[in-house]
């Protein structure tokens, strides 16, 4: 079982008056950690779920190989605007496997540089694109998500069909002759921008006049560019300026998890009545990401046949409240996943 929670309310749900805490306290986008063992039968908490340091007398503490849970039974819950709150099953501390915390890191799109030479001046040249990888993220393959799927912000759908890494696509683009290097660069920009297919895949910057930087628009796209001088039969490989890095907590990643979670819940199954869900991920939103992995009994628990379940938490990256519970009170590091084992 894989559940996804979104926190866009700054504060965690806090304990109320004795006996008054309920899951219905949760507002839309509000997250809470529920202590099953409270004397009142249940109460919210915002303190550390576990301890990863032990006192060695120095006052600084020593990291332990396996974290020590501080609550015996707990649940993670989140409020919705138009639906009942969602919650994990009751998680027993003995079943905890791993907790991870990762701070938001922006995606880096793959970028190649094409630099024409004097030998190319006045000759017919073409660009040969070797498409190594195409998008495989969820939002690139569902309807009405092109705004988030195009990381350049221009709203282009990726135009090529999916293929595997043993069957690369080779695409050729003719470029008009240029009298000198700046003219060739300008013609490269024009050729890409005036071609619907190439313009849907790449942005191009020729402002330097000495070279053109070609950048993928979509997540996961990796490519090479070779300049072919048709007259001299000389090929020149482009140079990598930035390698694709997915980052952490970007809108396309969080939105993909949001939509997949609804599919798991049967929202797209025609046997169920349609449900209206609040959308928490918006174009350009950024998130810190946490995940709690725990064991379930596939013979008797909520999901038959399962051995592990996970609760993924996306928290608006500027709020930084979940770290008090799941990361020792330290804001997660951008692009680094901190792992706690049990």
N, C-alpha and C positions, 0 to 999 in steps of 0.2 A: 504494500500500500504506500502510495506517495501523495502526501498532502502539501499544499502550498498556501502560505499565509502572507498577507500583505499588511504592513503597518504604516499608515500615513497619518496617524494621530500621534503627536509628539510623545506624550507620556504613556507609560504602561498603566493598565488598570490596577488600582491600588485597593488595599483591603478596606472594607466599609465597616459599619457597625456590626457587632457580634450577631451572627445569624442572618445578616441582610445581604451577604454576597451571593450573586447569582450570575449565570452566564448572560442573562438578559441585560446586565449592566453595561455590556460592551456596546459602544457606539460603532458606527460604520468605520472600518479601517483601524479600529482600536484593538490592540493585542494585549493578552493577559496570560499569566502563568498561574495555574490553579493548584493549590496544595490540598490534596485529598485528606491528609492526616490532621488537619486543623481540628481543634476541639469542637468547633461549631458545625463540623461536617464538611467544611470546605471554605477556603479563603484565598484571595489573590495574594501573590508575593512578588517582590521586585528585587530580592537579594540573590546572591549567587546560588545557582543550582548545584554546583559542585566545587570542590577545592582541588587545585592542581599543585599547590605549594604546601609544604609542611615546615613547621618551625624547627630550625636546627640550633636555636640559641643565639644566632647572629643577628636576628631581627629582620633579615631579608628573605628567609625561606628558601627551601630547596625543592626543585621540581621533582615530582614523583612520576614513575612510569605509567601508572594508571590513576586517573582522577578519582577523587573520593566524593560520591554523591552526598548531598546534605538534605535531600528530601526523599522519603521512601516511595511515595506515589504522587504523580503530578499529571497535569494535562496542559496542553497549549491550546488557546482558543482565540478566535478573532470574530469581531462583529461585522455584519453586512447591512447595507442600506435597505435592501428589499427581500432578504432571506433571513432564515434563522442563523444564529451564529454557528460557526463550524469549530470543531474541536477534535483533537487527537483522541484515540482511546486512552484509557488510564495506563500510563507508562510506569512500570515498576523500576526502581533504580537498578535492580539486579539485571534488568534486560537492556540497559544502555550499552551501546557499542562504541559510538563515536559522536563527537560534537565538533563541528568546524565553524570557523568565523573568517570571513574574507571581506575586506573593504572595497568600495567601488573603485574600479579602474576603467577608464575610457578605452574603448576598442581602438586598435590601430589598424587602419586599412592598408592593404598591400599597395605599394607605390613603386613604379619603375621610371627611370630616367632615360630618355632617348637624346643623344647628342650627335647631330649631324657634323660632318667634316667638310673641308674644302673640296675633297674629292667628290662629294655628293652634289656640289653646285652644278646646276644646269643639266643634271641627269635625271632619268626616271628612277624613282625609288618607291619602295613599298614597305609597309610594316607588317611583319609576320607575328601574330599573337599566338602564343602557346598557352592554352587554358588548362592549367593544372588541376584546379578545384573550382567547383561551382557551389552556390549556397546549399547547405543542408539543414539550416535552422528551420524551426517550425513555422515562423511567421512568413517565410518565403513561399509556403505551400498552402496557405489558407486564404480565404477570401477577405477582402477589405482591410488588409494589413500592410499595404504597400507603403504607407507613410512612414511606418516604423521600420519596415524591411529595408528601405533604401537609406543607408546610413549617411549618404551625402545630403539628405534632406530635400531632394528634388522630386521624389515620388515616382521613380521609375521601377517598373517590374523587371526582374532579371529575364532576359529574352531567350536564353538557351535552355534546352532540356537537360536533365540530370544525366551524368555519365560517370563511370568509375575511373579510378586513377591509372588503370592500365589502358585506357582508351582516350588519350588527350585529344582535344579539339585544336586544329590549326586553322586560324582565320587570317586571311590576307586583306590588307587595305591599301589601295593605291593612293599615292600622294602626288600632287601636282609638282612640276619642276619648280625649283627656286634658284634665283641667280646667286644667292649667297646663304650663309648659315641662318641669319635672322629670317630670311624669306622662307627657307625650308621649315623652320620652327613654326612660323605662322601658317604655312600650308598643312603641317601636321595637325595643328589645332583645328583648322577648318575641316580637314578630312574627317576627323573623329566626330566633331560636333554636328556635321551635316549628314552623318550616317546614322540612321535610326537604331540599328543594332549596337554599334559601338558606343554611341552616345548613351544608350540605356545601361551599358555596363561600366563606363568609365567617365570620370571627369579629367580634363586636361588643362594644364597651366603652362603657357608659353611666354610668360611675362619677362623671363630673363633674357630672351632672344638668342641665347646660346644653346639652350636645351628645352625639351618639353617634358614635364612631369605628368605621368599618366597614373591615375589612382582609381582603384576599384570602388564602386558605389556600394557593394553589398557584402554582408558578413561571409567570411570563409572563402572568398574568391582569391585565388593565387594564380599568377600568370607570369609569363615572360614576354619580352618584346625584342624582336630582331629586326634591325634596319637592313634592307636588301637594296644594294645599288644595282639596278638592273643592267646598267651599261657596263660596269666593270666586274659584275658578278662577285661583289664583295659583300659579305654579311658581317654586321657589327652588332654584338649583343648589348642590350640595354643593361643598366646597373640598378640594383635594388636600393631604393632610398628608405623604404620602411617595410618591414616584414609584417605579415598579418598576425595580429595578436587579439584574441577575442575579448580580453579583459574580464571584468567581473561586474555584475549588477547593472549592465546597460539595458536600455529600454527593450531592445529586441530579445534579449535573454529572458528578462522578467516577463514580458508579454507572452513569449512562447510557453513558459511554465504556467502562466495564468490560464491560457487557453487549453493546454494539455490537462490541467487539473479539472477543468469543466468536463472535458471528454471522459476522464476517468469516472466522474460522478454520474455519467449517463445523460448529460445535458444535450448531446447530439444524437442520442438514441431515440428512434421514432416510437419506441414502446413507452416512452415517458412523455408527460405533458411538458410543453416548452416552459422554461423558467427564465426569468429576467435577472441577470446578474449585474451588479455594480462593477464598472471597470476601474481598477486601481492604477494600472500602468498607462501612462500617456507618453506621447512622443517627446523624447528628450529627458524623461524622468530618470533619476539615478538612484541606485539602491546598494546598501550593504547586504551581504548574503550570509545567512546562517543555516546550518542543517543539523538536525538531531536524528541519528540513526539508532534504532532499537530493534530488539528481537520480538517476534510474535510467534505464537504457536499456530502453525497452519492447520492443525487438526481441530482446534477449538476456538481460536480467536476470530477477529472480525473479518479477516480475509483468508479464505481457504487456500491452502497450498503455499502460503507465504512463509518465509523464514525471517525476513527483515522488512522493516517499514521505515519510512523517513518523513520528517516534518521539515519542510524548507520554509524559512522565514526571510522575506524581503522587507527591509526597513529603509525608509527614505534616508538617504546617506547623510543628511544634515541633522538628523534627530538623535541618533546615538544614545539610545536608552537600553536596547537589548543587550549591549555589552556588559551591563551590570549583572545580568543573569547568566550569560553564556560565554563571556570572554574575560572574566576576572576583573571587570570594571575598566578595561582598557579598550579604547576605540580600535576596531580592526584595521589592520594595515592595508593600504591600497594595493590590490593585486597579489597579496600574499595570503595564503590559506593557513590559518593556525588550527592545528588539530589536537583534540583531546581524546585519548583512548580510555576505555573503562574495562 
